[in-house]
Amino acid sequence: MRLAPGELVVERATSSDDPAIQRLLASITVPGRVVLTFERSPSYFASCEPLGPLCQVLVARHRPDGGVVGVAARAVRPVFVNGQVEEVGYITDLRVDPRFRGRWLAWRFLRGLRDLHADGRVGGYLALIADENAEARGVLVDHPRPSLPTFREIGRLTSLALLLRRPKPPLGSRHGVSPATRADLPEIVGFLRRHGAARQFFPVYSEEDFGPGSRRTLGFEIEDLHLARRGGELVGMLGLWDRSGSKQTVVQAYTGLTQWGRPFYDIGARLAGARPLPAPGQRVALAYASFICVAENDPSVFRALLRETWSLAARRGYSHLVVGLVEDDPLLAEARRYVHLAYRSRLYSVCWEHERFFHDRLDGRTPYVDTASV
């Protein structure tokens, strides 16, 4: 498609752009053995609220018809950096209509994000790029333009989609695991602050964030948070977060061996008490393992919590429970014990040239990304 100068413009999105952004995301497929779309219904802007108290959205607009052909977002949230509370930005949802790729829209979006960054709220950003997205890595990481920010890899995120079957009995454990109640909130928030500080970029939460109607935990219920105690002392927690009310993963097609083997998989899944694969056009019925926080990274505590959360997700009728942890996280081996599909991304710190101290000052703490909220 040949474009005249000035036909594409990047500008701040407004609420009136919400339907167009939803249509754009629903039209962009992610290739693979299972072709997927990552959609946001009934509102893109509402789906962004768990990212943080500030989220600014840019759109690329095709001037002749006013259509939205690209989107990108900048979010700001409080997290732990080197054990201290600090606001950090996220660059997310960078999507471009395939018809307009190669038009330097990624560069224009990052220039627009640089303008937003001029408010001085944060010193740097985080970004995730899927391993399969070689095009984005080439433009943003491997061969950036001089005016673009620098991306430095700080971890590799493994998201395991654990296959859910018939609920399993609780593990025999010296840890008592039980659902949280609202009366536990002061203890929960205190525990997250003490032990979350041991992880780089662990989100900072308040009691209000878990209150009724909170947008920071949209779709999450406090009773779906499991608490592990030893001798009455809280030693770990893990929650089940359903984001399907605002963000959806939809199957568009199956390819190759997956297409041909799907009928046999479905037969085996039914015999094992699991759900068959969704038909094209159907959503994947998944939930997320969130608020993963375990004192001293004790694998036995995480093992007991994960079993309870896995069983709860199975009883609720989900097909998969998504657990996201970086490759060197000591808890990842416990999640790998389950039958799973793996999806890998690279986590980057991002900052403009004159602010490289954000890269350089990070210590060796293991990064944490809550896959439900990004």
C-alpha positions as CSV (number, residue, x, y, z in Angstrom):
1,M,0.0,0.0,0.0
2,R,1.5,3.3,-1.1
3,L,0.9,6.2,1.3
4,A,1.2,9.9,0.8
5,P,3.2,11.9,3.3
6,G,1.2,12.7,6.4
7,E,-1.4,10.0,5.8
8,L,-0.5,8.3,9.1
9,V,-0.4,10.2,12.4
10,V,0.2,8.9,16.0
11,E,-1.8,10.7,18.7
12,R,-3.4,10.2,22.1
13,A,-6.4,7.8,22.0
14,T,-9.7,8.9,23.5
15,S,-12.6,6.9,24.8
16,S,-14.3,7.1,21.4
17,D,-11.4,5.0,19.9
18,D,-12.2,2.1,22.2
19,P,-14.3,0.1,19.7
20,A,-11.8,0.7,16.9
21,I,-8.9,-0.6,19.1
22,Q,-10.9,-3.7,20.0
23,R,-11.5,-4.4,16.3
24,L,-7.8,-3.9,15.5
25,L,-6.7,-6.3,18.2
26,A,-9.3,-8.9,17.1
27,S,-7.9,-8.7,13.6
28,I,-4.2,-9.3,14.4
29,T,-3.4,-13.0,14.6
30,V,-0.4,-14.5,16.3
31,P,0.9,-17.4,14.1
32,G,1.9,-20.8,15.3
33,R,0.5,-24.3,15.5
34,V,-2.5,-22.7,17.1
35,V,-3.3,-19.3,15.5
36,L,-4.5,-16.9,18.2
37,T,-5.9,-13.5,18.7
38,F,-5.5,-11.6,22.0
39,E,-8.7,-9.5,22.4
40,R,-10.1,-6.9,24.8
41,S,-13.8,-6.9,25.3
42,P,-16.0,-5.1,26.3
43,S,-13.6,-2.2,26.8
44,Y,-9.9,-1.9,25.9
45,F,-9.4,1.0,28.3
46,A,-11.0,-1.0,31.2
47,S,-8.7,-4.0,30.5
48,C,-5.7,-1.7,31.0
49,E,-6.6,-0.7,34.5
50,P,-4.8,-3.6,36.3
51,L,-1.5,-2.3,34.6
52,G,-1.4,0.6,37.1
53,P,-3.0,3.8,38.2
54,L,-1.8,5.6,35.1
55,C,-2.2,4.2,31.6
56,Q,-1.9,6.3,28.5
57,V,-2.8,5.0,25.1
58,L,-1.5,6.0,21.6
59,V,-3.1,5.2,18.3
60,A,-1.9,5.4,14.7
61,R,-4.6,6.9,12.6
62,H,-5.0,6.7,8.8
63,R,-6.0,10.2,8.1
64,P,-8.0,9.6,4.9
65,D,-10.6,7.4,6.6
66,G,-9.8,8.1,10.3
67,G,-9.3,4.3,10.9
68,V,-7.1,3.1,13.8
69,V,-4.3,1.0,12.3
70,G,-2.0,0.7,15.4
71,V,-1.9,1.0,19.1
72,A,0.6,1.2,21.9
73,A,0.3,1.9,25.7
74,R,2.4,3.4,28.5
75,A,1.5,2.3,32.0
76,V,3.0,3.4,35.3
77,R,2.7,1.5,38.5
78,P,4.5,1.2,41.9
79,V,6.9,-1.8,42.1
80,F,9.9,-2.8,44.1
81,V,13.2,-1.9,42.6
82,N,16.2,-3.1,44.5
83,G,13.9,-3.6,47.5
84,Q,12.5,-0.1,47.5
85,V,9.1,1.2,46.3
86,E,9.4,3.1,43.0
87,E,7.2,3.9,40.1
88,V,8.2,2.1,36.9
89,G,6.7,2.2,33.4
90,Y,5.5,-0.5,31.1
91,I,5.5,-0.4,27.3
92,T,2.8,-2.7,26.2
93,D,0.3,-3.6,23.5
94,L,2.4,-2.4,20.6
95,R,0.3,-3.7,17.7
96,V,0.1,-2.6,14.0
97,D,-2.3,-3.6,11.3
98,P,-0.3,-5.9,8.9
99,R,-1.2,-3.7,6.0
100,F,0.8,-0.8,7.6
101,R,3.9,-2.6,8.9
102,G,7.2,-1.4,7.6
103,R,5.9,2.2,7.7
104,W,8.1,3.1,10.6
105,L,5.1,3.1,12.9
106,A,7.1,1.4,15.7
107,W,9.5,4.3,15.6
108,R,6.7,6.8,15.6
109,F,5.0,5.1,18.5
110,L,8.3,5.2,20.5
111,R,8.7,8.9,19.7
112,G,5.2,9.4,21.0
113,L,6.0,7.5,24.1
114,R,9.1,9.6,24.6
115,D,6.9,12.7,24.6
116,L,4.7,11.1,27.3
117,H,7.9,10.2,29.2
118,A,8.8,13.9,29.4
119,D,6.4,14.1,32.5
120,G,9.4,12.8,34.5
121,R,7.4,10.2,36.5
122,V,9.7,7.3,35.9
123,G,13.3,6.6,35.1
124,G,12.7,3.6,33.0
125,Y,10.3,1.0,31.7
126,L,9.8,-2.8,31.3
127,A,8.7,-4.5,28.1
128,L,8.0,-8.1,27.1
129,I,8.6,-9.4,23.6
130,A,7.6,-13.0,22.7
131,D,10.4,-15.2,21.4
132,E,8.4,-15.8,18.2
133,N,8.3,-12.1,17.5
134,A,11.6,-11.8,15.7
135,E,10.4,-8.8,13.7
136,A,9.8,-6.7,16.9
137,R,13.2,-7.7,18.3
138,G,14.9,-6.8,15.1
139,V,13.3,-3.3,15.0
140,L,13.5,-2.5,18.7
141,V,16.4,-4.5,20.1
142,D,18.9,-5.7,17.5
143,H,18.9,-2.8,15.0
144,P,17.3,0.3,16.7
145,R,17.4,3.8,15.3
146,P,19.6,6.2,17.2
147,S,16.6,8.1,18.5
148,L,14.9,5.0,19.9
149,P,15.3,3.9,23.6
150,T,17.7,1.1,24.5
151,F,16.3,-2.4,25.3
152,R,18.4,-4.5,27.6
153,E,17.4,-8.1,28.3
154,I,17.1,-8.8,32.0
155,G,15.2,-12.1,32.1
156,R,13.4,-14.8,30.1
157,L,9.8,-15.3,31.1
158,T,8.3,-18.8,30.8
159,S,4.5,-18.9,30.8
160,L,3.3,-22.5,31.4
161,A,-0.3,-23.2,30.5
162,L,-0.9,-26.1,32.9
163,L,-3.5,-28.6,31.6
164,L,-6.4,-28.9,34.0
165,R,-8.0,-32.3,34.5
166,R,-10.0,-33.9,37.3
167,P,-9.2,-32.1,40.6
168,K,-6.5,-33.7,42.6
169,P,-6.5,-34.3,46.4
170,P,-4.5,-31.9,48.6
171,L,-0.9,-32.8,49.0
172,G,0.2,-34.2,52.3
173,S,2.1,-31.2,53.7
174,R,3.2,-29.6,57.0
175,H,1.7,-26.4,55.6
176,G,-1.9,-25.6,56.2
177,V,-3.4,-24.1,53.0
178,S,-6.8,-22.3,53.2
179,P,-8.7,-19.5,51.3
180,A,-8.2,-15.9,52.4
181,T,-10.9,-13.7,53.8
182,R,-11.2,-10.0,53.9
183,A,-10.2,-10.1,57.6
184,D,-6.8,-11.4,56.4
185,L,-6.1,-8.3,54.2
186,P,-3.8,-6.4,56.6
187,E,-1.7,-9.5,57.0
188,I,-1.7,-10.2,53.2
189,V,-0.6,-6.8,52.2
190,G,2.1,-6.8,54.9
191,F,3.4,-10.1,53.7
192,L,3.4,-9.0,50.1
193,R,5.5,-5.9,51.0
194,R,8.0,-7.8,53.1
195,H,8.6,-10.7,50.8
196,G,7.7,-9.1,47.5
197,A,10.7,-6.7,48.0
198,A,13.0,-9.7,47.5
199,R,11.8,-9.8,43.8
200,Q,12.7,-7.2,41.2
201,F,9.6,-5.4,40.0
202,F,7.2,-7.1,42.3
203,P,4.0,-5.0,42.3
204,V,3.2,-3.0,45.4
205,Y,-0.4,-3.4,46.6
206,S,-2.5,-1.7,49.2
207,E,-5.6,-3.0,51.1
208,E,-7.8,-0.8,48.9
209,D,-6.4,-2.6,45.8
210,F,-8.2,-5.8,46.9
211,G,-11.4,-4.0,47.9
212,P,-14.8,-4.5,46.1
213,G,-14.8,-2.8,42.7
214,S,-11.1,-2.1,42.7
215,R,-9.8,-1.6,39.1
216,R,-6.2,-2.7,40.1
217,T,-7.5,-6.3,40.6
218,L,-10.3,-6.3,38.1
219,G,-11.9,-9.8,38.0
220,F,-10.1,-11.1,41.1
221,E,-11.8,-12.2,44.3
222,I,-9.9,-12.3,47.6
223,E,-11.5,-15.7,48.5
224,D,-9.6,-17.1,45.5
225,L,-6.3,-16.3,47.2
226,H,-4.8,-19.3,49.0
227,L,-2.7,-18.8,52.1
228,A,-0.1,-21.2,53.4
229,R,0.7,-21.2,57.1
230,R,3.3,-23.0,59.2
231,G,2.6,-23.1,62.9
232,G,0.0,-20.3,62.3
233,E,2.6,-18.1,60.6
234,L,1.9,-17.0,57.0
235,V,4.6,-18.4,54.7
236,G,3.2,-18.0,51.2
237,M,0.3,-17.2,49.0
238,L,-1.0,-17.8,45.5
239,G,-4.2,-16.6,43.8
240,L,-6.5,-17.6,40.9
241,W,-7.2,-14.6,38.7
242,D,-9.8,-14.8,36.0
243,R,-9.2,-12.0,33.4
244,S,-11.7,-13.3,30.9
245,G,-14.1,-10.5,31.6
246,S,-11.7,-8.0,30.1
247,K,-9.1,-9.8,28.1
248,Q,-9.5,-13.0,26.0
249,T,-7.4,-15.4,24.1
250,V,-9.3,-16.7,21.0
251,V,-8.4,-19.6,18.7
252,Q,-8.6,-18.7,15.1
253,A,-7.2,-21.8,13.4
254,Y,-5.1,-24.9,13.9
255,T,-2.2,-25.7,11.5
256,G,0.1,-28.6,10.6
257,L,0.2,-31.6,12.9
258,T,-2.0,-29.8,15.5
259,Q,-4.8,-29.6,12.9
260,W,-4.6,-33.2,12.0
261,G,-4.1,-34.5,15.5
262,R,-6.8,-32.4,17.2
263,P,-9.5,-35.1,17.0
264,F,-7.2,-37.7,18.8
265,Y,-6.2,-35.1,21.4
266,D,-9.9,-34.4,22.1
267,I,-10.6,-38.1,22.7
268,G,-7.7,-38.4,25.0
269,A,-8.6,-35.2,26.9
270,R,-12.1,-36.4,27.5
271,L,-10.9,-39.7,28.9
272,A,-8.5,-37.9,31.2
273,G,-11.1,-35.5,32.4
274,A,-9.8,-32.5,30.6
275,R,-11.5,-30.1,28.2
276,P,-11.2,-30.7,24.4
277,L,-9.4,-28.0,22.4
278,P,-11.6,-25.0,21.6
279,A,-13.1,-24.8,18.1
280,P,-11.9,-21.9,15.8
281,G,-13.7,-18.8,17.0
282,Q,-13.9,-19.9,20.6
283,R,-12.1,-18.5,23.6
284,V,-9.5,-20.5,25.5
285,A,-10.9,-21.0,29.0
286,L,-7.9,-20.0,31.0
287,A,-7.1,-18.4,34.4
288,Y,-3.9,-17.1,35.9
289,A,-1.8,-18.1,38.9
290,S,-1.2,-14.6,40.4
291,F,0.3,-12.9,43.5
292,I,3.0,-15.6,43.7
293,C,4.8,-14.8,46.9
294,V,6.6,-17.4,49.0
295,A,8.9,-16.8,52.0
296,E,12.5,-17.8,51.2
297,N,11.3,-19.3,47.9
298,D,10.4,-22.5,49.7
299,P,9.5,-25.0,47.0
300,S,7.4,-27.2,49.4
301,V,5.2,-24.2,50.2
302,F,4.7,-23.3,46.5
303,R,4.0,-27.0,45.7
304,A,1.1,-27.1,48.2
305,L,-0.3,-23.7,47.1
306,L,-0.1,-24.6,43.4
307,R,-1.9,-27.9,44.0
308,E,-4.8,-26.1,45.7
309,T,-4.9,-23.4,43.0
310,W,-4.7,-26.0,40.2
311,S,-7.6,-28.0,41.8
312,L,-9.7,-24.8,42.2
313,A,-9.2,-23.9,38.6
314,A,-10.2,-27.5,37.5
315,R,-13.4,-27.4,39.6
316,R,-14.3,-24.0,38.0
317,G,-14.1,-25.6,34.5
318,Y,-11.1,-23.8,33.1
319,S,-8.9,-25.7,30.5
320,H,-5.6,-24.2,31.6
321,L,-3.9,-22.4,34.5
322,V,-1.2,-20.0,33.4
323,V,1.9,-19.8,35.6
324,G,4.5,-17.2,34.6
325,L,8.0,-17.2,36.1
326,V,11.4,-16.2,34.8
327,E,13.8,-19.0,33.9
328,D,16.1,-18.7,36.9
329,D,13.2,-18.6,39.4
330,P,13.6,-21.4,41.9
331,L,9.8,-22.0,41.9
332,L,9.6,-22.7,38.2
333,A,10.6,-26.4,38.5
334,E,7.5,-27.1,40.6
335,A,5.2,-25.7,37.9
336,R,7.0,-27.8,35.3
337,R,5.9,-31.0,37.1
338,Y,2.5,-30.5,35.6
339,V,1.5,-31.3,32.0
340,H,1.8,-28.0,30.2
341,L,2.4,-26.0,27.1
342,A,5.2,-23.4,27.3
343,Y,5.2,-19.9,25.9
344,R,8.4,-17.9,26.2
345,S,9.1,-14.2,26.2
346,R,12.0,-11.9,26.9
347,L,11.8,-9.2,29.6
348,Y,13.6,-6.0,28.9
349,S,14.5,-2.9,30.8
350,V,13.9,0.1,28.5
351,C,15.3,3.6,28.8
352,W,16.4,6.5,26.7
353,E,20.0,7.0,26.0
354,H,20.7,9.7,28.6
355,E,19.0,7.6,31.4
356,R,20.9,4.4,31.2
357,F,21.4,4.4,35.0
358,F,18.0,2.6,35.1
359,H,19.7,-0.4,33.4
360,D,22.9,-0.2,35.3
361,R,21.6,0.1,38.9
362,L,19.5,-3.0,38.9
363,D,20.9,-5.6,41.4
364,G,20.8,-9.4,41.0
365,R,17.3,-10.0,42.4
366,T,15.1,-12.4,40.4
367,P,12.5,-10.4,38.3
368,Y,8.8,-11.1,38.8
369,V,6.0,-10.5,36.2
370,D,2.4,-11.1,37.1
371,T,1.1,-12.4,33.8
372,A,-2.5,-11.6,34.7
373,S,-1.9,-7.9,34.9
374,V,0.3,-7.3,31.9
